Amino acid sequence: MDDSAGHLKKFQKELSTGTVSLVLLAVLGQSRQPLYGYQIAKRLEELGEGVLAGKQSALYPVLRNLEASGLLASEVEPSVSGPPRRYYRVTKFGREVLREWVAAWEATRDSVDRVLQGELR
């Protein structure tokens, strides 16, 4: 791997780390019903056009942290085709936090876009 590719990979990892909670909360906030890990991963892959796709196993620690913070709730249901599945849904508090995070993301994105486009004020 050349130096440029290494820097890009590191940058992409840092971006992903900073946004994964936001996109997980958004995917669950947009869903009409609770979702389990694989469904969440597939939605991220589809909606993010592959850019947000990652290792499915990496989602579970973030989901657990969001649940521990009161932003998500979950319940385990039996599965006909395998082990029981844990289904996640956004809590009322999670929806409030999601609105705040989206506003913060949009402000940050807009500021970065202005800098990248040379529109410093």
PyMOL commands that place a pseudoatom at each C-alpha (Angstrom):
pseudoatom trace, name=CA, resn=MET, resi=1, chain=A, elem=C, hetatm=0, pos=[0.000, 0.000, 0.000]
pseudoatom trace, name=CA, resn=ASP, resi=2, chain=A, elem=C, hetatm=0, pos=[1.487, 3.360, -0.950]
pseudoatom trace, name=CA, resn=ASP, resi=3, chain=A, elem=C, hetatm=0, pos=[1.603, 6.273, 1.461]
pseudoatom trace, name=CA, resn=SER, resi=4, chain=A, elem=C, hetatm=0, pos=[-1.365, 8.057, -0.147]
pseudoatom trace, name=CA, resn=ALA, resi=5, chain=A, elem=C, hetatm=0, pos=[-3.615, 5.000, 0.114]
pseudoatom trace, name=CA, resn=GLY, resi=6, chain=A, elem=C, hetatm=0, pos=[-2.602, 4.550, 3.750]
pseudoatom trace, name=CA, resn=HIS, resi=7, chain=A, elem=C, hetatm=0, pos=[-3.519, 8.130, 4.573]
pseudoatom trace, name=CA, resn=LEU, resi=8, chain=A, elem=C, hetatm=0, pos=[-6.851, 7.788, 2.765]
pseudoatom trace, name=CA, resn=LYS, resi=9, chain=A, elem=C, hetatm=0, pos=[-7.696, 4.591, 4.639]
pseudoatom trace, name=CA, resn=LYS, resi=10, chain=A, elem=C, hetatm=0, pos=[-6.865, 6.224, 7.985]
pseudoatom trace, name=CA, resn=PHE, resi=11, chain=A, elem=C, hetatm=0, pos=[-8.927, 9.314, 7.103]
pseudoatom trace, name=CA, resn=GLN, resi=12, chain=A, elem=C, hetatm=0, pos=[-11.914, 7.177, 6.053]
pseudoatom trace, name=CA, resn=LYS, resi=13, chain=A, elem=C, hetatm=0, pos=[-11.692, 5.214, 9.309]
pseudoatom trace, name=CA, resn=GLU, resi=14, chain=A, elem=C, hetatm=0, pos=[-11.656, 8.435, 11.353]
pseudoatom trace, name=CA, resn=LEU, resi=15, chain=A, elem=C, hetatm=0, pos=[-14.658, 9.789, 9.422]
pseudoatom trace, name=CA, resn=SER, resi=16, chain=A, elem=C, hetatm=0, pos=[-16.544, 6.536, 9.887]
pseudoatom trace, name=CA, resn=THR, resi=17, chain=A, elem=C, hetatm=0, pos=[-15.821, 6.443, 13.615]
pseudoatom trace, name=CA, resn=GLY, resi=18, chain=A, elem=C, hetatm=0, pos=[-17.238, 9.914, 14.005]
pseudoatom trace, name=CA, resn=THR, resi=19, chain=A, elem=C, hetatm=0, pos=[-20.427, 9.286, 12.057]
pseudoatom trace, name=CA, resn=VAL, resi=20, chain=A, elem=C, hetatm=0, pos=[-21.448, 5.683, 12.706]
pseudoatom trace, name=CA, resn=SER, resi=21, chain=A, elem=C, hetatm=0, pos=[-23.620, 6.505, 15.746]
pseudoatom trace, name=CA, resn=LEU, resi=22, chain=A, elem=C, hetatm=0, pos=[-25.407, 9.199, 13.768]
pseudoatom trace, name=CA, resn=VAL, resi=23, chain=A, elem=C, hetatm=0, pos=[-26.160, 6.978, 10.785]
pseudoatom trace, name=CA, resn=LEU, resi=24, chain=A, elem=C, hetatm=0, pos=[-27.235, 4.028, 12.950]
pseudoatom trace, name=CA, resn=LEU, resi=25, chain=A, elem=C, hetatm=0, pos=[-29.626, 6.236, 14.871]
pseudoatom trace, name=CA, resn=ALA, resi=26, chain=A, elem=C, hetatm=0, pos=[-30.913, 7.725, 11.596]
pseudoatom trace, name=CA, resn=VAL, resi=27, chain=A, elem=C, hetatm=0, pos=[-31.502, 4.316, 9.983]
pseudoatom trace, name=CA, resn=LEU, resi=28, chain=A, elem=C, hetatm=0, pos=[-33.442, 3.139, 13.022]
pseudoatom trace, name=CA, resn=GLY, resi=29, chain=A, elem=C, hetatm=0, pos=[-35.277, 6.467, 13.255]
pseudoatom trace, name=CA, resn=GLN, resi=30, chain=A, elem=C, hetatm=0, pos=[-36.470, 6.119, 9.647]
pseudoatom trace, name=CA, resn=SER, resi=31, chain=A, elem=C, hetatm=0, pos=[-37.676, 2.542, 10.095]
pseudoatom trace, name=CA, resn=ARG, resi=32, chain=A, elem=C, hetatm=0, pos=[-41.334, 1.838, 10.810]
pseudoatom trace, name=CA, resn=GLN, resi=33, chain=A, elem=C, hetatm=0, pos=[-40.445, -1.290, 12.772]
pseudoatom trace, name=CA, resn=PRO, resi=34, chain=A, elem=C, hetatm=0, pos=[-37.542, -2.472, 14.936]
pseudoatom trace, name=CA, resn=LEU, resi=35, chain=A, elem=C, hetatm=0, pos=[-34.554, -3.894, 13.041]
pseudoatom trace, name=CA, resn=TYR, resi=36, chain=A, elem=C, hetatm=0, pos=[-31.884, -6.439, 13.902]
pseudoatom trace, name=CA, resn=GLY, resi=37, chain=A, elem=C, hetatm=0, pos=[-28.187, -6.068, 13.133]
pseudoatom trace, name=CA, resn=TYR, resi=38, chain=A, elem=C, hetatm=0, pos=[-28.114, -7.647, 9.688]
pseudoatom trace, name=CA, resn=GLN, resi=39, chain=A, elem=C, hetatm=0, pos=[-31.091, -5.546, 8.530]
pseudoatom trace, name=CA, resn=ILE, resi=40, chain=A, elem=C, hetatm=0, pos=[-29.378, -2.391, 9.801]
pseudoatom trace, name=CA, resn=ALA, resi=41, chain=A, elem=C, hetatm=0, pos=[-26.152, -3.306, 7.997]
pseudoatom trace, name=CA, resn=LYS, resi=42, chain=A, elem=C, hetatm=0, pos=[-28.050, -3.915, 4.730]
pseudoatom trace, name=CA, resn=ARG, resi=43, chain=A, elem=C, hetatm=0, pos=[-29.861, -0.562, 5.008]
pseudoatom trace, name=CA, resn=LEU, resi=44, chain=A, elem=C, hetatm=0, pos=[-26.545, 1.208, 5.592]
pseudoatom trace, name=CA, resn=GLU, resi=45, chain=A, elem=C, hetatm=0, pos=[-25.096, -0.524, 2.559]
pseudoatom trace, name=CA, resn=GLU, resi=46, chain=A, elem=C, hetatm=0, pos=[-28.071, 0.440, 0.373]
pseudoatom trace, name=CA, resn=LEU, resi=47, chain=A, elem=C, hetatm=0, pos=[-28.625, 3.990, 1.601]
pseudoatom trace, name=CA, resn=GLY, resi=48, chain=A, elem=C, hetatm=0, pos=[-24.941, 4.827, 1.852]
pseudoatom trace, name=CA, resn=GLU, resi=49, chain=A, elem=C, hetatm=0, pos=[-24.222, 3.454, -1.624]
pseudoatom trace, name=CA, resn=GLY, resi=50, chain=A, elem=C, hetatm=0, pos=[-21.488, 1.269, -0.179]
pseudoatom trace, name=CA, resn=VAL, resi=51, chain=A, elem=C, hetatm=0, pos=[-19.586, 4.149, 1.434]
pseudoatom trace, name=CA, resn=LEU, resi=52, chain=A, elem=C, hetatm=0, pos=[-21.063, 3.387, 4.851]
pseudoatom trace, name=CA, resn=ALA, resi=53, chain=A, elem=C, hetatm=0, pos=[-20.780, -0.374, 4.477]
pseudoatom trace, name=CA, resn=GLY, resi=54, chain=A, elem=C, hetatm=0, pos=[-18.459, -1.972, 6.952]
pseudoatom trace, name=CA, resn=LYS, resi=55, chain=A, elem=C, hetatm=0, pos=[-18.055, -5.019, 9.051]
pseudoatom trace, name=CA, resn=GLN, resi=56, chain=A, elem=C, hetatm=0, pos=[-21.407, -5.992, 10.482]
pseudoatom trace, name=CA, resn=SER, resi=57, chain=A, elem=C, hetatm=0, pos=[-19.755, -7.081, 13.734]
pseudoatom trace, name=CA, resn=ALA, resi=58, chain=A, elem=C, hetatm=0, pos=[-18.492, -3.512, 14.233]
pseudoatom trace, name=CA, resn=LEU, resi=59, chain=A, elem=C, hetatm=0, pos=[-22.089, -2.275, 14.476]
pseudoatom trace, name=CA, resn=TYR, resi=60, chain=A, elem=C, hetatm=0, pos=[-22.960, -4.248, 17.604]
pseudoatom trace, name=CA, resn=PRO, resi=61, chain=A, elem=C, hetatm=0, pos=[-20.706, -2.397, 20.077]
pseudoatom trace, name=CA, resn=VAL, resi=62, chain=A, elem=C, hetatm=0, pos=[-22.116, 0.914, 18.794]
pseudoatom trace, name=CA, resn=LEU, resi=63, chain=A, elem=C, hetatm=0, pos=[-25.689, -0.382, 19.076]
pseudoatom trace, name=CA, resn=ARG, resi=64, chain=A, elem=C, hetatm=0, pos=[-24.985, -1.504, 22.662]
pseudoatom trace, name=CA, resn=ASN, resi=65, chain=A, elem=C, hetatm=0, pos=[-23.500, 1.904, 23.521]
pseudoatom trace, name=CA, resn=LEU, resi=66, chain=A, elem=C, hetatm=0, pos=[-26.506, 3.708, 22.043]
pseudoatom trace, name=CA, resn=GLU, resi=67, chain=A, elem=C, hetatm=0, pos=[-28.794, 1.454, 24.060]
pseudoatom trace, name=CA, resn=ALA, resi=68, chain=A, elem=C, hetatm=0, pos=[-26.785, 2.016, 27.257]
pseudoatom trace, name=CA, resn=SER, resi=69, chain=A, elem=C, hetatm=0, pos=[-27.146, 5.770, 26.643]
pseudoatom trace, name=CA, resn=GLY, resi=70, chain=A, elem=C, hetatm=0, pos=[-30.927, 5.433, 26.450]
pseudoatom trace, name=CA, resn=LEU, resi=71, chain=A, elem=C, hetatm=0, pos=[-31.088, 6.299, 22.748]
pseudoatom trace, name=CA, resn=LEU, resi=72, chain=A, elem=C, hetatm=0, pos=[-32.162, 2.819, 21.675]
pseudoatom trace, name=CA, resn=ALA, resi=73, chain=A, elem=C, hetatm=0, pos=[-34.215, 0.037, 23.217]
pseudoatom trace, name=CA, resn=SER, resi=74, chain=A, elem=C, hetatm=0, pos=[-34.040, -3.601, 22.212]
pseudoatom trace, name=CA, resn=GLU, resi=75, chain=A, elem=C, hetatm=0, pos=[-35.753, -6.893, 22.685]
pseudoatom trace, name=CA, resn=VAL, resi=76, chain=A, elem=C, hetatm=0, pos=[-34.796, -10.415, 21.779]
pseudoatom trace, name=CA, resn=GLU, resi=77, chain=A, elem=C, hetatm=0, pos=[-37.173, -12.490, 19.687]
pseudoatom trace, name=CA, resn=PRO, resi=78, chain=A, elem=C, hetatm=0, pos=[-36.857, -16.119, 18.637]
pseudoatom trace, name=CA, resn=SER, resi=79, chain=A, elem=C, hetatm=0, pos=[-35.943, -16.802, 15.027]
pseudoatom trace, name=CA, resn=VAL, resi=80, chain=A, elem=C, hetatm=0, pos=[-37.293, -19.684, 12.971]
pseudoatom trace, name=CA, resn=SER, resi=81, chain=A, elem=C, hetatm=0, pos=[-34.106, -19.899, 10.912]
pseudoatom trace, name=CA, resn=GLY, resi=82, chain=A, elem=C, hetatm=0, pos=[-31.433, -19.639, 13.609]
pseudoatom trace, name=CA, resn=PRO, resi=83, chain=A, elem=C, hetatm=0, pos=[-30.513, -18.121, 16.950]
pseudoatom trace, name=CA, resn=PRO, resi=84, chain=A, elem=C, hetatm=0, pos=[-32.715, -15.472, 18.583]
pseudoatom trace, name=CA, resn=ARG, resi=85, chain=A, elem=C, hetatm=0, pos=[-32.413, -11.953, 17.147]
pseudoatom trace, name=CA, resn=ARG, resi=86, chain=A, elem=C, hetatm=0, pos=[-32.091, -8.684, 19.039]
pseudoatom trace, name=CA, resn=TYR, resi=87, chain=A, elem=C, hetatm=0, pos=[-34.316, -6.021, 17.500]
pseudoatom trace, name=CA, resn=TYR, resi=88, chain=A, elem=C, hetatm=0, pos=[-33.491, -2.343, 18.064]
pseudoatom trace, name=CA, resn=ARG, resi=89, chain=A, elem=C, hetatm=0, pos=[-35.719, 0.720, 17.965]
pseudoatom trace, name=CA, resn=VAL, resi=90, chain=A, elem=C, hetatm=0, pos=[-35.141, 4.404, 18.704]
pseudoatom trace, name=CA, resn=THR, resi=91, chain=A, elem=C, hetatm=0, pos=[-36.499, 5.707, 22.010]
pseudoatom trace, name=CA, resn=LYS, resi=92, chain=A, elem=C, hetatm=0, pos=[-38.290, 9.043, 22.401]
pseudoatom trace, name=CA, resn=PHE, resi=93, chain=A, elem=C, hetatm=0, pos=[-35.073, 10.445, 23.911]
pseudoatom trace, name=CA, resn=GLY, resi=94, chain=A, elem=C, hetatm=0, pos=[-33.143, 8.968, 20.965]
pseudoatom trace, name=CA, resn=ARG, resi=95, chain=A, elem=C, hetatm=0, pos=[-35.354, 10.875, 18.511]
pseudoatom trace, name=CA, resn=GLU, resi=96, chain=A, elem=C, hetatm=0, pos=[-34.657, 14.141, 20.355]
pseudoatom trace, name=CA, resn=VAL, resi=97, chain=A, elem=C, hetatm=0, pos=[-30.915, 13.464, 20.322]
pseudoatom trace, name=CA, resn=LEU, resi=98, chain=A, elem=C, hetatm=0, pos=[-31.057, 12.477, 16.639]
pseudoatom trace, name=CA, resn=ARG, resi=99, chain=A, elem=C, hetatm=0, pos=[-32.593, 15.866, 15.766]
pseudoatom trace, name=CA, resn=GLU, resi=100, chain=A, elem=C, hetatm=0, pos=[-29.755, 17.622, 17.645]
pseudoatom trace, name=CA, resn=TRP, resi=101, chain=A, elem=C, hetatm=0, pos=[-27.090, 15.438, 16.013]
pseudoatom trace, name=CA, resn=VAL, resi=102, chain=A, elem=C, hetatm=0, pos=[-28.530, 16.056, 12.530]
pseudoatom trace, name=CA, resn=ALA, resi=103, chain=A, elem=C, hetatm=0, pos=[-28.443, 19.820, 13.119]
pseudoatom trace, name=CA, resn=ALA, resi=104, chain=A, elem=C, hetatm=0, pos=[-24.833, 19.572, 14.351]
pseudoatom trace, name=CA, resn=TRP, resi=105, chain=A, elem=C, hetatm=0, pos=[-23.890, 17.391, 11.361]
pseudoatom trace, name=CA, resn=GLU, resi=106, chain=A, elem=C, hetatm=0, pos=[-25.484, 19.812, 8.884]
pseudoatom trace, name=CA, resn=ALA, resi=107, chain=A, elem=C, hetatm=0, pos=[-23.714, 22.809, 10.429]
pseudoatom trace, name=CA, resn=THR, resi=108, chain=A, elem=C, hetatm=0, pos=[-20.383, 20.959, 10.370]
pseudoatom trace, name=CA, resn=ARG, resi=109, chain=A, elem=C, hetatm=0, pos=[-20.902, 19.685, 6.820]
pseudoatom trace, name=CA, resn=ASP, resi=110, chain=A, elem=C, hetatm=0, pos=[-21.837, 23.158, 5.587]
pseudoatom trace, name=CA, resn=SER, resi=111, chain=A, elem=C, hetatm=0, pos=[-18.782, 24.723, 7.251]
pseudoatom trace, name=CA, resn=VAL, resi=112, chain=A, elem=C, hetatm=0, pos=[-16.436, 22.105, 5.819]
pseudoatom trace, name=CA, resn=ASP, resi=113, chain=A, elem=C, hetatm=0, pos=[-18.008, 22.504, 2.370]
pseudoatom trace, name=CA, resn=ARG, resi=114, chain=A, elem=C, hetatm=0, pos=[-17.479, 26.286, 2.505]
pseudoatom trace, name=CA, resn=VAL, resi=115, chain=A, elem=C, hetatm=0, pos=[-13.818, 25.824, 3.432]
pseudoatom trace, name=CA, resn=LEU, resi=116, chain=A, elem=C, hetatm=0, pos=[-13.266, 23.202, 0.743]
pseudoatom trace, name=CA, resn=GLN, resi=117, chain=A, elem=C, hetatm=0, pos=[-14.905, 25.465, -1.847]
pseudoatom trace, name=CA, resn=GLY, resi=118, chain=A, elem=C, hetatm=0, pos=[-12.833, 28.475, -0.743]
pseudoatom trace, name=CA, resn=GLU, resi=119, chain=A, elem=C, hetatm=0, pos=[-15.746, 30.497, 0.616]
pseudoatom trace, name=CA, resn=LEU, resi=120, chain=A, elem=C, hetatm=0, pos=[-14.117, 31.574, 3.853]
pseudoatom trace, name=CA, resn=ARG, resi=121, chain=A, elem=C, hetatm=0, pos=[-15.877, 34.475, 5.491]
for i in range(1, 121): cmd.bond("trace and resi %d" % i, "trace and resi %d" % (i + 1))
show_as sticks, trace
zoom trace
